[in-house]
Amino acid sequence: MSLKEQELVEVYNKAPSSLLSKVVKVSVKQESITAINNSSIILANIGNGNYWLIYDADINYWLIPKANLKIEQYRYETVKLLFDCNNYEPEYRSFELDKPAQVSILANKCEWKLEKRGILKFINPLKTTVTQEKSNFANQAVGVVNSNISLPPQILVYAELLDIYKNNPKLLEKNAIKVLETTNSIRRKRAGISQRVVLEQATKSNYWIIYDNTEKTCWLFFKNNMRISQHRYQHIQALFECWDYQPDYYSFELVKPAKLISLATEKPKWIVEELGILKFINKNFL
């Protein structure tokens, strides 16, 4: 079956593996990568075949990345020869095909030359749409309609942030506002006036504020490899519930980030609306 350009884009973005039986797997020839001006990009059916070549009814040859291709920094140098990479950042692991690249077949019938670069749009996983979140919530709500389980809507908002925190914390840190407890907040706690923690923006800190995709609710995370000593534990209890904490704990899991609210102050400041949750794993339970 042959595919027109727009059909190809739609199928690739929805179900790329369905194209597998129709493609020729190709790679960029090494001499094209190392050429000084990259005037002619030549592809051939060699190596791992990180790109798929497919033709339509009008004998147009289209080039697309193979399904689920991971484009790390080193691979990006080759990909950008073939595609404009809109919004590319090394931490962005997913992309959409906006336009396939176009190639022509050479006289030897086993190599292809790049004629027009395609377009890839890279996706920041921190900026998913509110519509999708609402759809997810509706789908999950169907499963509990006949039960007594209550699904708070915000769990679907912070769940994606939590997943990024566990799998790609550097991306989260890059998009975070770093904060520390204010000096006045520390003094008031020591004097026994108030135990409420007030946070303000800082240049360096182990604590991060991330606004979710509603851009209204903000969540407090902390550096994922931070060691929580007994002294630090005294402070962190005002921000997170600490399940099963022991000073010689083995590791911990962030179950839920703390939910913050912004104060109406001249400089941005935040206080905790809902405590987060940390679950500690102790050596005697391993």
For each residue, the residues with C-beta under 8 A, 3 or more apart:
1: 22
2: 55 56 57
3: 7 8 11 22 54 56 62
4: 7 8 56 57
5: 8 9 56 60 62 99 100
6: 9 10
7: 3 4 10 11
8: 3 4 5 11 12 19 54 56 62 64 100
9: 5 6 12 13 97 98 99 100
10: 6 7 13 14
11: 3 7 8 14 15 16 18 19
12: 8 9 16 19 64 97 100
13: 9 10 16 96 97
14: 10 11
15: 11 18
16: 11 12 13 19 64 66 67 68
17: 20 67
18: 11 15
19: 8 11 12 16 22 23 52 54 64 67
20: 17 23 52 67
21:
22: 1 3 19 54
23: 19 20 52 53 54
24: 45 52 53 54
25: 45 48 49 51 52 53 66
26: 43 44 45 46 49 51 52 53 63 112
27: 43 44 45 46 47 48 49 50 51
28: 32 33 41 42 43 51 78 81 82
29: 32 33 42 43 44 46 111
30: 33 34
31: 34 35 42
32: 28 29 35 38 40 41 42 43 81
33: 28 29 30 38 77 78 81
34: 30 31
35: 31 32 38 39 40
36:
37:
38: 32 33 35 41 81
39: 35
40: 32 35 113 114
41: 28 32 38 81 82 113 114
42: 28 29 31 32 106 111 112 113 114
43: 26 27 28 29 32 51 53 63 103 111 112 113 114
44: 26 27 29 110 111 112
45: 24 25 26 27 49 110
46: 26 27 29 49
47: 27 50
48: 25 27
49: 25 26 27 45 46 52 66
50: 27 47 65 66 69 75 78
51: 25 26 27 28 43 63 64 65 66 82
52: 19 20 23 24 25 26 49 63 64 65 66
53: 23 24 25 26 43 61 62 63 103 112
54: 3 8 19 22 23 24 61 62 64
55: 2 59 60 61 62
56: 2 3 4 5 8 59 60 62
57: 2 4
58:
59: 55 56
60: 5 55 56 102
61: 53 54 55 102 103 104 105 112
62: 3 5 8 53 54 55 56 100 101 102 103
63: 26 43 51 52 53 82 100 101 102 103 112 114 118
64: 8 12 16 19 51 52 54 97 100 101 118
65: 50 51 52 69 71 79 83 95 97 120
66: 16 25 49 50 51 52 69
67: 16 17 19 20
68: 16
69: 50 65 66 75
70: 75 93
71: 65 75 76 79 85 88 93 95
72: 75 76 90
73: 76 77 90
74: 77
75: 50 69 70 71 72 78 79
76: 71 72 73 79 80 85 88 90
77: 33 73 74 80 81
78: 28 33 50 75 81 82
79: 65 71 75 76 82 83 85 120
80: 76 77 83 84 85 88
81: 28 32 33 38 41 77 78 114 117
82: 28 41 51 63 78 79 101 114 117 118
83: 65 79 80 101 117 118 119 120
84: 80 117 118 119 120
85: 71 76 79 80 88 95 120 122
86: 98 119 120 121 122
87: 92 121 122 123 124
88: 71 76 80 85 92 120 122
89: 92 122 124
90: 72 73 76
91: 168 170 171 174
92: 87 88 89 95 122 123 124 125 171
93: 70 71 125 168
94: 122 123 125
95: 65 71 85 92 120 121 122 123
96: 13 120 121 123
97: 9 12 13 64 65 100 118 119 120 121
98: 9 86 118 119 120 121
99: 5 9 118 119
100: 5 8 9 12 62 63 64 97 118
101: 62 63 64 82 83 114 116 117 118
102: 60 61 62 63 114 115 116 118
103: 43 53 61 62 63 112 113 114 115
104: 61 112 113 115
105: 61 109 111 112
106: 42 109 110 111 112 113
107:
108: 111
109: 105 106
110: 44 45 106
111: 29 42 43 44 105 106 108
112: 26 42 43 44 53 61 63 103 104 105 106
113: 40 41 42 43 103 104 106
114: 40 41 42 43 63 81 82 101 102 103 117
115: 102 103 104
116: 101 102
117: 81 82 83 84 101 114
118: 63 64 82 83 84 97 98 99 100 101 102
119: 83 84 86 97 98 99
120: 65 79 83 84 85 86 88 95 96 97 98
121: 86 87 95 96 97 98
122: 85 86 87 88 89 92 94 95
123: 87 92 94 95 96 127
124: 87 89 92 127 175
125: 92 93 94 128 160 164 168 171
126: 161 164 171 172 175 210 213
127: 123 124 213
128: 125 132 133 160 213
129: 132 133 213
130: 133 134 213 214
131: 134 135
132: 128 129 135 136
133: 128 129 130 136 137 156 157 160 213
134: 130 131 137 138
135: 131 132 138 139
136: 132 133 139 140 156
137: 133 134 140 141 151 153 156
138: 134 135 141 142
139: 135 136 142 143
140: 136 137 143 144 151 156
141: 137 138 144 145 151
142: 138 139 145
143: 139 140
144: 140 141 147 149 150 151
145: 141 142
146:
147: 144
148:
149: 144
150: 144
151: 137 140 141 144 155 156
152: 155
153: 137 156 157
154: 157 158 217 259
155: 151 152 158 159
156: 133 136 137 140 151 153 159 160
157: 133 153 154 160 161 212 213 214 217
158: 154 155 161 162 212 219 256 257 259
159: 155 156 162 163
160: 125 128 133 156 157 163 164 213
161: 126 157 158 164 165 172 210 212 219 221 257
162: 158 159 165 166 254 256 257
163: 159 160 166 167
164: 125 126 160 161 167 168 169 171 172
165: 161 162 169 172 221 224 254 257
166: 162 163 169 224 254
167: 163 164
168: 91 93 125 164 171 172
169: 164 165 166 172 173 223 224
170: 91 173 174
171: 91 92 125 126 164 168 174 175
172: 126 161 164 165 168 169 175 176 208 210 221
173: 169 170 176 208 223
174: 91 170 171
175: 124 126 171 172 210
176: 172 173 208 209 210 221
177: 201 208 209 210 268
178: 201 202 203 204 205 207 208 209
179: 199 200 201 202 205 207 208 209 220 270
180: 199 200 202 205 207
181: 185 186 197 198 199 200 235
182: 185 186 198 199 200 269
183: 186 187
184: 187 188 198
185: 181 182 188 189 194 196 197 198 199
186: 181 182 183 189 190
187: 183 184 190 191
188: 184 185 191 193 194
189: 185 186 192 193 194 195 197 238
190: 186 187
191: 187 188
192: 189
193: 188 189
194: 185 188 189
195: 189 238
196: 185 238 271 272
197: 181 185 189 238 239 271 272
198: 181 182 184 185 263 269 270 271
199: 179 180 181 182 185 207 209 220 260 269 270 271
200: 179 180 181 182 267 268 269 270
201: 177 178 179 267 268
202: 178 179 180 205
203: 178
204: 178
205: 178 179 180 202 208
206: 222 223 226
207: 178 179 180 199 220 221 222 223 239
208: 172 173 176 177 178 179 205 220 221 222 223
209: 176 177 178 179 199 218 219 220 221 260 270
210: 126 161 172 175 176 177 218 219 221 257
211: 214 215 216 217 218 219
212: 157 158 161 215 216 217 218 219
213: 126 127 128 129 130 133 157 160
214: 130 157 211 217
215: 211 212
216: 211 212
217: 154 157 211 212 214 259
218: 209 210 211 212 259 260 261 262 270
219: 158 161 209 210 211 212 257 258 259 260 276
220: 179 199 207 208 209 239 257 258 259 260 270 272 276
221: 161 165 172 176 207 208 209 210 254 257
222: 206 207 208 226 236
223: 169 173 206 207 208 226
224: 165 166 169 254
225:
226: 206 222 223 232
227: 232
228: 232 233 236 242 245 249 252 278
229: 232 233 247
230: 233 234 247
231: 234 235
232: 226 227 228 229 235 236
233: 228 229 230 236 237 242 245 247
234: 230 231 237
235: 181 231 232 238 239
236: 222 228 232 233 239 240 242 278
237: 233 234 240 241 242
238: 189 195 196 197 235 272
239: 197 207 220 235 236 258 272 275 276
240: 236 237 258 275 276 277 278
241: 237 275 276 277 278
242: 228 233 236 237 245 278 280
243: 255 277 278 279 280
244: 249 279 280 281 282
245: 228 233 242 249 278 280
246: 249 280 282
247: 229 230 233
248: 282 283
249: 228 244 245 246 252 280 281 282 283
250: 281 282 283 286
251: 280 281
252: 228 249 278 279 280 281
253: 278 279 281
254: 162 165 166 221 224 257 276 277 278
255: 243 276 277 278 279
256: 158 162 276 277
257: 158 161 162 165 210 219 220 221 254 276
258: 219 220 239 240 272 274 275 276
259: 154 158 217 218 219 220 272 273 274 276
260: 199 209 218 219 220 270 271 272 273
261: 218 270 271 273
262: 218 268 269 270
263: 198 269 270 271
264:
265: 268 269
266:
267: 200 201
268: 177 200 201 262 265
269: 182 198 199 200 262 263 265
270: 179 198 199 200 209 218 220 260 261 262 263
271: 196 197 198 199 260 261 263
272: 196 197 220 238 239 258 259 260 275
273: 259 260 261
274: 258 259
275: 239 240 241 258 272
276: 219 220 239 240 241 254 255 256 257 258 259
277: 240 241 243 254 255 256
278: 228 236 240 241 242 243 245 252 253 254 255
279: 243 244 252 253 255
280: 242 243 244 245 246 249 251 252
281: 244 249 250 251 252 253 285 286
282: 244 246 248 249 250 285 286
283: 248 249 250 286
284:
285: 281 282
286: 250 281 282 283
